[in-house]
Amino acid sequence: MTDSPSETDDAPETATSDGDDESEIDRRRLIRWIAVLAFAVPVVVEALTFGNIIGDELLPGGDAATGTPTETDHPDAVGVDDELLSETAATETVATSEVRESDSGRTYVLKVEVTNDTDAPVELRLRTLRLRDDLTIDGVSSTGTVQPGSSSPVTAAWSVPTDATPAAVQAIAIRDGGTVVDEFVPLSRPPIVG
């Protein structure tokens, strides 16, 4: 009679011990999966990054290799018929934006028509041109003083290297003798004429 209770006592201990073993195996599997993921995710990210660098820099393709126009990098870039400085009270409309090609080289021409519908004199100055490779070309053109109720154009021209593309222009808006805006405005990719 003493033997039978000890046998019944052994049975639950064996079942509990089997459950602990299964729980330990599940825990080990989970740790292995976490370790695999912790190693694999950075390796995959690095491989994709390296592949993109190789594709962009060494293999042919993209606008640098083909020289074909692509969409501008800036959604707020301005082109012909766009307002150059939307934050000013006067209206500055881009009338011409083009690269003129001739035997003597390339020239970027930007013409802006300024309409002063404010109650104070205004002026627009176009200064530095920034190219897509971050090279800058200095220059200065101005409308002169535009009286209220009148309009005046300003035409600026910069000699640019072959295959260079304008990216932004420094525009300075003056109202009643004080500077209200002095910033680089992104430009849409201009057509090449000539």
C-alpha positions in Angstrom: 0.0 0.0 0.0 2.9 2.3 0.6 4.2 1.6 -2.9 1.1 2.8 -4.7 1.0 6.4 -3.3 4.7 6.8 -4.2 3.9 5.7 -7.8 1.1 8.2 -8.1 3.4 10.9 -6.7 6.0 10.2 -9.4 3.6 10.5 -12.3 2.7 14.2 -11.8 6.4 15.1 -11.4 7.2 13.4 -14.7 4.5 15.3 -16.5 5.6 18.6 -15.0 9.2 17.9 -15.9 8.1 17.2 -19.6 6.3 20.5 -19.7 9.4 22.3 -18.4 11.5 20.7 -21.1 9.1 21.8 -23.9 9.0 25.3 -22.4 12.8 25.4 -22.4 12.9 24.3 -26.0 10.4 26.9 -27.1 12.4 29.6 -25.2 15.6 28.5 -27.0 13.9 28.6 -30.4 12.7 32.1 -29.7 16.2 33.3 -28.7 17.6 31.7 -31.9 15.1 33.5 -34.1 15.7 36.8 -32.3 19.5 36.4 -32.8 19.0 35.5 -36.5 16.8 38.6 -37.0 19.2 40.8 -35.1 22.0 39.8 -37.4 20.1 39.5 -40.7 18.2 42.8 -40.8 21.4 45.1 -40.6 23.1 42.9 -43.2 20.2 43.2 -45.6 19.9 47.0 -45.1 23.7 47.4 -45.7 23.6 45.3 -48.8 20.7 47.3 -50.3 22.4 50.6 -49.5 25.6 49.4 -51.1 23.7 48.2 -54.2 22.1 51.6 -54.5 25.4 53.4 -54.3 26.9 51.1 -56.9 23.9 51.7 -59.2 23.9 55.5 -58.8 27.7 56.1 -59.0 29.3 53.5 -61.2 26.7 52.1 -63.5 25.2 54.0 -66.5 21.8 55.6 -66.0 20.2 58.7 -64.5 20.4 62.2 -65.9 24.1 62.6 -65.2 25.0 59.8 -67.5 22.4 60.3 -70.3 22.2 64.1 -70.2 18.4 63.9 -70.7 16.1 66.2 -68.7 14.4 64.8 -65.7 11.9 66.3 -63.3 13.2 68.9 -60.9 14.2 68.0 -57.4 12.0 70.7 -55.9 8.3 70.6 -56.1 8.2 74.4 -55.4 10.6 75.2 -58.3 9.5 78.1 -60.6 9.4 78.2 -64.4 7.9 80.4 -67.1 4.5 81.9 -66.0 5.1 81.1 -62.4 5.5 83.7 -59.7 9.1 84.1 -58.5 8.3 85.3 -55.0 4.8 84.4 -53.8 5.4 85.9 -50.4 5.7 89.5 -51.6 2.9 92.0 -52.1 4.0 92.8 -55.7 3.8 90.2 -58.5 7.0 88.9 -60.0 6.1 86.6 -63.0 8.8 84.6 -64.8 8.6 85.5 -68.5 11.8 83.7 -69.8 13.9 81.0 -68.3 16.2 79.3 -70.8 19.8 78.3 -71.6 20.9 79.9 -74.9 23.6 77.9 -76.7 25.9 79.6 -79.2 29.4 79.1 -80.7 30.8 81.3 -77.8 29.3 79.1 -75.1 26.1 78.9 -73.0 24.2 81.6 -71.3 21.3 81.3 -68.9 18.7 84.0 -69.3 16.0 84.8 -66.7 13.5 87.5 -67.4 11.0 88.5 -64.7 8.1 90.9 -65.1 7.4 92.9 -61.9 3.9 94.4 -61.5 3.6 96.8 -58.5 0.0 96.8 -57.4 1.0 98.0 -53.9 1.0 101.5 -52.4 4.8 101.8 -52.1 7.8 101.6 -54.6 9.3 98.2 -55.1 12.4 96.8 -56.7 13.6 93.3 -57.7 17.2 92.3 -57.9 18.6 89.0 -59.3 22.0 88.2 -58.1 23.8 84.9 -57.7 22.9 81.9 -59.8 23.4 78.4 -58.2 24.0 75.4 -60.5 23.0 71.8 -59.8 26.6 71.0 -58.9 26.5 73.8 -56.3 28.8 76.0 -58.3 27.7 79.7 -58.0 28.0 82.5 -60.5 27.7 86.1 -59.4 25.8 88.8 -61.3 23.4 91.6 -60.6 20.4 92.9 -62.5 17.6 95.1 -61.2 14.3 96.5 -62.3 15.2 99.8 -60.7 12.4 101.4 -58.7 9.0 100.4 -59.8 6.4 102.9 -58.7 2.9 101.9 -57.5 0.5 101.0 -60.3 3.3 100.4 -62.9 5.4 97.4 -64.1 8.9 96.8 -65.2 11.0 93.8 -66.4 14.4 92.7 -65.2 16.5 90.5 -67.4 19.5 88.7 -66.0 22.1 86.6 -67.9 24.9 84.4 -66.6 27.6 82.6 -68.6 27.3 78.9 -67.6 29.7 76.0 -68.2 28.8 73.4 -70.9 26.5 70.7 -69.5 25.7 72.9 -66.4 22.1 73.3 -65.3 20.7 76.2 -63.3 19.2 75.1 -59.9 18.4 78.3 -58.1 18.6 82.1 -58.3 19.1 84.6 -55.5 16.2 87.0 -55.6 16.1 90.2 -53.5 12.8 92.0 -53.2 12.8 95.6 -51.9 9.8 97.6 -50.8 9.8 101.2 -49.8 13.7 101.1 -49.5 13.8 98.0 -47.2 14.6 94.4 -48.1 11.6 92.2 -47.6 13.0 89.0 -49.2 16.5 87.8 -49.9 16.5 84.1 -50.8 17.5 81.5 -53.3 14.5 80.4 -55.4 14.6 76.9 -56.9 14.3 76.9 -60.7 12.6 74.3 -62.9 15.0 72.8 -65.4 15.1 75.3 -68.3 15.0 74.3 -72.0 18.2 74.7 -74.1 17.7 76.9 -77.2 20.0 77.8 -80.1 
